[in-house]
Amino acid sequence: MPQILSFRIAILCTSALALAGCGDSKPPAQAQGPAPAVTVVKVAAEEVRPTSTFTGRIEAKDKIDLRARVDGFLEKRLFTEGADVKEGDLLFVIEKGMYAAAVEQAKGGVAKAEAALKLTDLEVQRQQELVTRNVAAQAKLDEVTAKQGEARGDVLGQKATLERAQLQLGYTEIRAPLGGRIGRASVSVGNYVTAQSTTALATIVSQDPIYVSFPVTQREVLAIRKERSEVGAPADAVIHVQLADGSRYARPGRIDFLDVTVNQGTDTVQVRAVFPNPDRVLVDGQLVTVVGERGKAESVIMVPQQSLQLDQAGSYVLVVDKENKIQVRRIERGEDRGARTVVRKGLEPGESVVIEGIQRVRPGQVVQPTETKPQVSACSGKVGTGLPIRTCATESA
């Protein structure tokens, strides 16, 4: 009996050794995966100016409504709606038959009047010879001379009728008076159009350059003038347009006009800036935010808005330290500048801020950072009319 018990114990021990390593109670070590990859940007101090924002409206430099100047059926439409057209391009054609016939009829009237004038010229010449030889009375000469004047007047009248008929024939072709983008055709081919109609056939809007109009308070105008008068103050200001999605329009403009009167209801002066618009991003009537940078520059740190996080304690960013570990850094936010935000406190120049892969990491975790270069503004001075402005282009640091 003891031998059977010992045999069973041996079998159980052998099984346990096979399954658990013979009494080793430590679990096997789990292999750790690779450190998550993140994209970081190394922050640096930048010289920026205080900003002022205004609500502005995009205005086309030129806007033309195309209208019929003669009556008739619309025969052709020779453009694509929404396309760019050049000055002088043929856009609409109104039926020509009646107006071409009027031209030919006027030409016949001119020929008839010129023939009548030639006949009166001969008659006057004949009567002058007879009067000189005392064969005809002076009264007869006076009568044919008057008829000669009437014939000359008739020639002038017939030529004017011909010119008018030719103008009306020319009006059957409606051409682009300026280059720009043409809108939707309000009248379809085959419809009857009249010169008295108040409906435009289509509208042409110039695209490049384009205006941005916005009101500026008298206080801000006085502040700008004061800054310009101070010794060592910057001689220009930077004007940008911020679009509806919060992005900044890539091309800066220049102020070219200040209104000569003040709006008594709002105590503001209407200011107009002109912007290049080769890509047709800015559209007539569009509502935008105008951002003006002025005053003395100050050194600040700016981070991409995509790096900002928010919780109950406030704003923070994730920083990768020298050991490639994630650290939470509480910050004090400043104003937004396009796709970036000013950081007043909490960051030092040279620190690496995470901008991509934030959701995959946690504080204290080791990561594999990949650095990307931030976008900074490079500016060159240019002074506009009235208020100064400096043009800027965005480039990689």
C-alpha positions, 0 to 999 in steps of 0.5 A: 500500500505504501508503494502504491501511494509513492507511485501515485505521488511520483506520477503527480510530480512528473506531471507538475514538473512538465506543466509548471517547470517542477515547482517554478511558480514565476509566470513567463516574461511577456515580450514588450512591443516597440515604443510608439512613434510620435511626431514632435516639433521643437519650439523656439522663441519668435518675434511677433506683434500684438494683433487686432481683428476685424470683421471684413467683407471680400469685394471684387475690384470690378463687377459687371452685369451683362445686359441686352441693348437690343431686342431679339431672341437669344441665339447663342451662349458661348461660355461655360458658367463659372469659367474665366473669361478674357476681355473681348470674349464673345459671350452671347449672340442675339438674332442678327437678321432684322438688324443686318437688314436695317444696315443694308436699308440705311446704306441704300438711304445714304446712296440715294441721298448722295445721288440727290445731292450730286444732282443739286450740285449740278443744278446749282452750278448750271444756274450760277452760269446762267445768272452770270450771263444774265439769262436766268433770274437770281431767284432761281439760283437761290431756290436750287441753292436751298435744295442743295442744302436740304440734300446735304442735310439728308445725306448727313441724316442718312449716314447717322441712320446707317451708323445707328443701324450698325451700332444696333447690329453690333449690340447683337454680339455681347462681349466681355468688357473685362477679364474675370469669372462669369457667373450663371446665365440667367436667360436660356438660349431661345428666350426673347430678351429686351433692352428694357429688361432689369434682369442681367444676362450674366455677371462678370466678377474680377478675381485677381486682385481682389479687395477686403473692406473692413471698419476700423475704429477711430481709437485704433487709427489714432493708435497707429498714427501715434506708433508711427510718430514714436522714435524706433517704432515699426514703420509698417503693419502686417495685414492677413485674412483668416478664412471661415475654417480658421486657416490663414490665407497664404498671401498677404495684402496691402491697404490702398484706401481709407475712407474720407468720412467717418461713420457717425453711427459706429465712429469707424473708418472704412478701410480697404486692402487689396490682396492677390488672388490667383488661386480664386480662394477669395470670393466676392461677398465672402465674410472673413476675419481681418487680422492686423499685426502692429506695434513693437515685436515681442518674443513668444513661443508658439505651438501648433493648435493640434498639440493643445489638450484640455482637461478640468485643470486647464490647457496642457501639451505633451513634451518629449524629454531627453530620455524620450519619455512623455511629460505633461506640461501645463501652459498658459495660452495666449491668442491664436495666430492662424493655425498656431497659438501663443504660449505665455508660460509653461514651455521653454525654447528647444523643448519638443512638443507632440503634435501627432500620436497624442492618443497613443501615448501616456505620461512617462511612456518611452516613445520614438519621436520624429521631429518636423520643422515648424512653419514661420513667417518671413516678411519683407517691408512694403508700405501701402497708401494711407495705413502701412503694411508689410507683406509676408510669406510662410516658409519652413524654418 
